[in-house]
Amino acid sequence: MEKLNSLRERIVIGFLVLLLVGGGVWRAVQTSDPGGEVALAGQQQQSLSADHDPVEEPEMITVHLVGAVNNPGVYHLPAGSRVFELLEIGGGFNEDADQEVLNQARPLLDGEQIYIHRTGETERPPSLSNGGGKININRASASDLTALPGIGDVRANQIVAHREAHGYFTDLEQIMDVSGIGQSTFNNIADQITIY
C-alpha cells in the first residue's frame, strides 16, 4: 500500500511539474507573440500616421534676378538658398556675363535683387540702382560707405571687413555689431542704409 501511495504521489507530483512547465511555456509564448504583434501594429500605425501627416512647407524667399542672365525675373526659392541655385533656375549666365564678379556661394536674402554684371562693366546701370538713394551696406565699397554721416575711412573699412568675415547683414541693426558703431551712430544712418 505504501508503494501505491508513493507511486501516486510521484504521478501527481510529475503531473503538477508537467502542468507548471507547460503552463510556463504556454504563458511565455502567449506574452511574447501579442507583444510583438502590438509593437508591429504600433509601428504600422506610426508609419501610417506619418504618411498622412501634412508635410511642412519650407520657408520661401523671393529674389529678383537681373542683368546678364538668360532668364531674368522674380524667383521663389527655399530660405537658405545660394546664388548659384538662383542662377540655375534663371537659366545661367548669358554670353556677356562677367562670372568672376559675383560670389555664387553666398546665401540669398528675401527681397534682394541680384545683378549680374556684363564683362567690362564696373557699376550697375543707374536704372537698376537702389531706389531712394540709400546705401546698400551689403554691397557698398568702403569709399561709398564714407558718404554716411559719422562713418569715416576706418569705420567704412571695418564694415567691409565685418561683412567679409561674417557674411551679409540680414537686418539693418546688425551694423551695430561692427566695432565703434553704437545706437547713436545707427540712429543717424538708419534711414540712409539698406540691406537690399
Stockholm file with secondary structure:
# STOCKHOLM 1.0

chainA/1-196         MEKLNSLRERIVIGFLVLLLVGGGVWRAVQTSDPGGEVALAGQQQQSLSADHDPVEEPEMITVHLVGAVNNPGVYHLPAGSRVFELLEIGGGFNEDADQEVLNQARPLLDGEQIYIHRTGETERPPSLSNGGGKININRASASDLTALPGIGDVRANQIVAHREAHGYFTDLEQIMDVSGIGQSTFNNIADQITIY
#=GR chainA/1-196 SS CHHHHHHHHHHHHHHHHHHHHHHHHHHHHHHHHHHHHHHHHHHHHHHHHHHHSCCCCCCEEEEEEEESBSSCEEEEEETTCBHHHHHHHTTCBCTTBCTTSSCTTSBCCTTCEEEECBTTCCSCCGGGSCGGGCEETTTCCHHHHTTSTTCCHHHHHHHHHHHHHHCCCSSGGGGGGSTTCCHHHHHHHGGGEECC
#=GC SS_cons         CHHHHHHHHHHHHHHHHHHHHHHHHHHHHHHHHHHHHHHHHHHHHHHHHHHHSCCCCCCEEEEEEEESBSSCEEEEEETTCBHHHHHHHTTCBCTTBCTTSSCTTSBCCTTCEEEECBTTCCSCCGGGSCGGGCEETTTCCHHHHTTSTTCCHHHHHHHHHHHHHHCCCSSGGGGGGSTTCCHHHHHHHGGGEECC
//
